Amino acid sequence: MTGPEKAMAEAPPRGRDARLPRPQANRDGTGSSRFDSVVINGTGVCALTMAARCARDHHLRERVSIVGERVKESRRLVGGVTLRARTLDYIAAAAGTTPTQLLERFYGPEWSQAETYQQVAALCSGDTKTGFQITKRAIFMDAEVERLGRASCQPLAYGLRNSRLVATLHELADEAGCQTVDETGVSQAVGERLA
């Protein structure tokens, strides 16, 4: 471990990381992690965020395995198109980066064009024979309203394809030294072998 990595590993956690449980001492009294490796079965947003966070622990560096198929990026709007700003904060904290750096990776330098300050919900009724009508349109999120832990007039969310989000999280996990096993579903025996 290099000097800056060691200093980072020994520094007390700040921000959202400060709320995470601290590594506990083993039975032998050392301050090392109770586990020497982690196997994460899945490649969704939560699984990859957890992998990035685990890989930042100097005891687990390059000992995190992700089991599952890599996402194939698509232009289709499948699996969600909104990344809430609060979620972005948590992902950035887990990956040890800033929200702005993540946004640049998702969108490039034009990331501010994806900011959302209001979200509107509407009810659509009708059928293919009589036609459709949009009724009961209402704003359910508004940046003008101050929210807990967030000042007013800050972006509430960003428009982002789920496949782009997951692909970027997988890139971050790769950069953190996570190993990917491109399989679907693993038995406990296979998980223990990977660990």
Kinemage of the C-alpha trace (Angstrom):
@kinemage 1
@onewidth
@group {chain A} dominant
@subgroup {mainchain}
@vectorlist {calphas} color= white
{ca met a 1} P 0.000 0.000 0.000
{ca thr a 2} L 1.378 3.421 -0.959
{ca gly a 3} L 1.673 6.314 1.489
{ca pro a 4} L -1.482 8.170 0.316
{ca glu a 5} L -3.496 4.908 0.220
{ca lys a 6} L -2.400 4.076 3.765
{ca ala a 7} L -3.292 7.572 4.987
{ca met a 8} L -6.713 7.299 3.304
{ca ala a 9} L -7.313 3.861 4.848
{ca glu a 10} L -6.387 5.084 8.335
{ca ala a 11} L -8.296 8.387 8.161
{ca pro a 12} L -11.594 8.473 10.036
{ca pro a 13} L -14.537 8.171 7.627
{ca arg a 14} L -16.298 11.412 6.736
{ca gly a 15} L -19.606 12.365 5.150
{ca arg a 16} L -22.027 9.530 4.483
{ca asp a 17} L -19.234 6.986 5.153
{ca ala a 18} L -19.166 8.117 8.784
{ca arg a 19} L -22.547 6.423 9.244
{ca leu a 20} L -21.230 3.048 8.069
{ca pro a 21} L -20.148 0.510 10.707
{ca arg a 22} L -16.432 0.503 11.439
{ca pro a 23} L -14.437 -2.713 10.904
{ca gln a 24} L -14.379 -4.691 14.139
{ca ala a 25} L -11.401 -6.462 15.659
{ca asn a 26} L -10.941 -10.167 15.048
{ca arg a 27} L -10.727 -12.616 17.937
{ca asp a 28} L -6.942 -12.249 17.829
{ca gly a 29} L -7.360 -8.538 18.679
{ca thr a 30} L -6.114 -7.158 15.366
{ca gly a 31} L -8.051 -4.350 13.748
{ca ser a 32} L -8.327 -6.171 10.446
{ca ser a 33} L -11.614 -7.081 8.835
{ca arg a 34} L -13.377 -10.230 9.966
{ca phe a 35} L -13.431 -11.358 6.353
{ca asp a 36} L -10.573 -11.715 3.907
{ca ser a 37} L -12.760 -11.507 0.779
{ca val a 38} L -16.273 -10.681 -0.440
{ca val a 39} L -18.374 -12.349 -3.146
{ca ile a 40} L -21.339 -10.315 -4.414
{ca asn a 41} L -23.924 -12.260 -6.376
{ca gly a 42} L -25.492 -9.737 -8.773
{ca thr a 43} L -24.709 -6.818 -11.037
{ca gly a 44} L -27.462 -4.344 -10.228
{ca val a 45} L -27.052 -0.805 -8.895
{ca cys a 46} L -26.981 -1.844 -5.210
{ca ala a 47} L -24.627 -4.790 -5.774
{ca leu a 48} L -22.103 -2.721 -7.750
{ca thr a 49} L -22.290 0.178 -5.275
{ca met a 50} L -21.584 -2.277 -2.444
{ca ala a 51} L -18.674 -3.767 -4.419
{ca ala a 52} L -17.157 -0.307 -4.929
{ca arg a 53} L -17.516 0.449 -1.199
{ca cys a 54} L -16.022 -2.903 -0.116
{ca ala a 55} L -13.102 -2.510 -2.524
{ca arg a 56} L -12.160 0.776 -0.800
{ca asp a 57} L -11.475 -1.119 2.445
{ca his a 58} L -7.711 -1.707 2.449
{ca his a 59} L -8.261 -5.184 3.978
{ca leu a 60} L -10.380 -6.207 0.993
{ca arg a 61} L -8.458 -4.490 -1.798
{ca glu a 62} L -8.522 -6.733 -4.892
{ca arg a 63} L -10.450 -9.388 -2.922
{ca val a 64} L -13.968 -8.462 -4.033
{ca ser a 65} L -15.642 -10.712 -6.623
{ca ile a 66} L -18.792 -9.773 -8.522
{ca val a 67} L -20.755 -12.675 -9.987
{ca gly a 68} L -23.185 -11.938 -12.797
{ca glu a 69} L -23.481 -10.873 -16.389
{ca arg a 70} L -22.224 -7.461 -17.401
{ca val a 71} L -24.954 -5.149 -18.621
{ca lys a 72} L -25.123 -4.462 -22.324
{ca glu a 73} L -25.619 -0.742 -22.757
{ca ser a 74} L -28.688 0.161 -24.730
{ca arg a 75} L -30.325 3.356 -25.978
{ca arg a 76} L -33.685 1.907 -24.933
{ca leu a 77} L -35.374 3.459 -21.910
{ca val a 78} L -35.786 0.222 -19.989
{ca gly a 79} L -35.359 -0.158 -16.243
{ca gly a 80} L -35.667 3.476 -15.215
{ca val a 81} L -34.554 6.830 -16.491
{ca thr a 82} L -34.277 8.941 -13.320
{ca leu a 83} L -31.257 9.097 -11.031
{ca arg a 84} L -32.204 10.985 -7.888
{ca ala a 85} L -29.635 13.455 -6.578
{ca arg a 86} L -29.712 11.820 -3.132
{ca thr a 87} L -28.895 8.430 -4.709
{ca leu a 88} L -26.045 10.043 -6.630
{ca asp a 89} L -24.652 11.339 -3.307
{ca tyr a 90} L -24.686 7.847 -1.776
{ca ile a 91} L -23.123 6.183 -4.833
{ca ala a 92} L -20.364 8.822 -4.937
{ca ala a 93} L -19.642 8.343 -1.211
{ca ala a 94} L -19.478 4.559 -1.633
{ca ala a 95} L -17.148 4.842 -4.630
{ca gly a 96} L -14.923 7.421 -2.907
{ca thr a 97} L -15.544 10.107 -5.521
{ca thr a 98} L -17.690 13.217 -5.909
{ca pro a 99} L -21.139 13.528 -7.464
{ca thr a 100} L -19.706 15.881 -10.109
{ca gln a 101} L -17.027 13.361 -11.126
{ca leu a 102} L -19.701 10.671 -11.462
{ca leu a 103} L -21.901 12.957 -13.565
{ca glu a 104} L -18.961 13.644 -15.890
{ca arg a 105} L -18.490 9.886 -16.321
{ca phe a 106} L -22.184 9.330 -17.022
{ca tyr a 107} L -22.688 12.225 -19.452
{ca gly a 108} L -19.378 13.885 -20.293
{ca pro a 109} L -18.904 17.665 -20.031
{ca glu a 110} L -22.550 18.388 -20.938
{ca trp a 111} L -23.899 16.750 -17.763
{ca ser a 112} L -25.807 19.836 -16.558
{ca gln a 113} L -28.265 19.372 -19.458
{ca ala a 114} L -29.605 16.272 -17.683
{ca glu a 115} L -30.579 18.137 -14.482
{ca thr a 116} L -34.201 17.932 -13.348
{ca tyr a 117} L -35.719 20.541 -11.048
{ca gln a 118} L -39.319 19.317 -11.131
{ca gln a 119} L -41.062 16.029 -11.694
{ca val a 120} L -44.638 15.859 -12.835
{ca ala a 121} L -47.049 12.969 -12.521
{ca ala a 122} L -50.132 12.563 -14.674
{ca leu a 123} L -52.895 10.020 -14.990
{ca cys a 124} L -53.553 8.689 -18.476
{ca ser a 125} L -56.931 7.084 -19.166
{ca gly a 126} L -58.704 5.677 -22.195
{ca asp a 127} L -58.079 2.929 -24.703
{ca thr a 128} L -56.931 2.460 -28.290
{ca lys a 129} L -60.466 2.750 -29.714
{ca thr a 130} L -61.618 5.916 -27.950
{ca gly a 131} L -58.203 7.510 -27.544
{ca phe a 132} L -56.177 8.493 -24.534
{ca gln a 133} L -56.505 11.523 -22.329
{ca ile a 134} L -54.065 12.879 -19.762
{ca thr a 135} L -55.771 14.020 -16.574
{ca lys a 136} L -54.796 15.015 -13.041
{ca arg a 137} L -51.391 16.479 -13.875
{ca ala a 138} L -49.516 17.479 -10.697
{ca ile a 139} L -45.981 18.352 -9.587
{ca phe a 140} L -44.779 15.872 -6.978
{ca met a 141} L -41.142 16.992 -6.699
{ca asp a 142} L -40.062 20.610 -6.827
{ca ala a 143} L -36.554 22.019 -6.310
{ca glu a 144} L -38.048 25.272 -5.019
{ca val a 145} L -39.079 23.394 -1.878
{ca glu a 146} L -36.263 22.877 0.604
{ca arg a 147} L -35.751 19.219 1.509
{ca leu a 148} L -34.027 17.634 4.487
{ca gly a 149} L -30.249 17.878 3.917
{ca arg a 150} L -30.602 19.686 0.580
{ca ala a 151} L -30.946 23.406 -0.086
{ca ser a 152} L -33.658 24.664 -2.401
{ca cys a 153} L -33.014 25.191 -6.121
{ca gln a 154} L -30.555 22.302 -6.396
{ca pro a 155} L -31.231 19.558 -8.961
{ca leu a 156} L -33.507 16.828 -7.665
{ca ala a 157} L -32.636 14.209 -10.244
{ca tyr a 158} L -30.902 13.498 -13.542
{ca gly a 159} L -32.256 11.747 -16.612
{ca leu a 160} L -30.141 8.606 -17.068
{ca arg a 161} L -30.655 5.206 -18.664
{ca asn a 162} L -30.321 2.352 -16.188
{ca ser a 163} L -27.927 0.480 -18.499
{ca arg a 164} L -25.578 3.519 -18.573
{ca leu a 165} L -25.667 3.801 -14.774
{ca val a 166} L -24.908 0.106 -14.241
{ca ala a 167} L -22.152 0.063 -16.898
{ca thr a 168} L -20.413 3.032 -15.229
{ca leu a 169} L -20.704 1.435 -11.785
{ca his a 170} L -19.139 -1.727 -13.190
{ca glu a 171} L -16.266 0.362 -14.617
{ca leu a 172} L -15.726 1.897 -11.152
{ca ala a 173} L -15.718 -1.560 -9.563
{ca asp a 174} L -13.177 -2.759 -12.153
{ca glu a 175} L -10.951 0.243 -11.438
{ca ala a 176} L -11.190 -0.488 -7.706
{ca gly a 177} L -9.766 -3.970 -8.340
{ca cys a 178} L -12.968 -6.023 -8.227
{ca gln a 179} L -12.905 -9.314 -10.121
{ca thr a 180} L -15.937 -10.095 -12.300
{ca val a 181} L -17.115 -13.651 -12.897
{ca asp a 182} L -19.452 -13.440 -15.894
{ca glu a 183} L -22.041 -16.031 -14.844
{ca thr a 184} L -25.651 -15.915 -13.801
{ca gly a 185} L -26.483 -17.134 -10.310
{ca val a 186} L -23.964 -19.018 -8.224
{ca ser a 187} L -24.292 -21.814 -5.745
{ca gln a 188} L -22.908 -21.432 -2.259
{ca ala a 189} L -20.090 -23.857 -3.152
{ca val a 190} L -19.006 -21.730 -6.121
{ca gly a 191} L -19.204 -18.579 -3.965
{ca glu a 192} L -16.972 -20.200 -1.320
{ca arg a 193} L -14.475 -21.238 -4.014
{ca leu a 194} L -14.323 -17.647 -5.301
{ca ala a 195} L -13.830 -16.292 -1.788
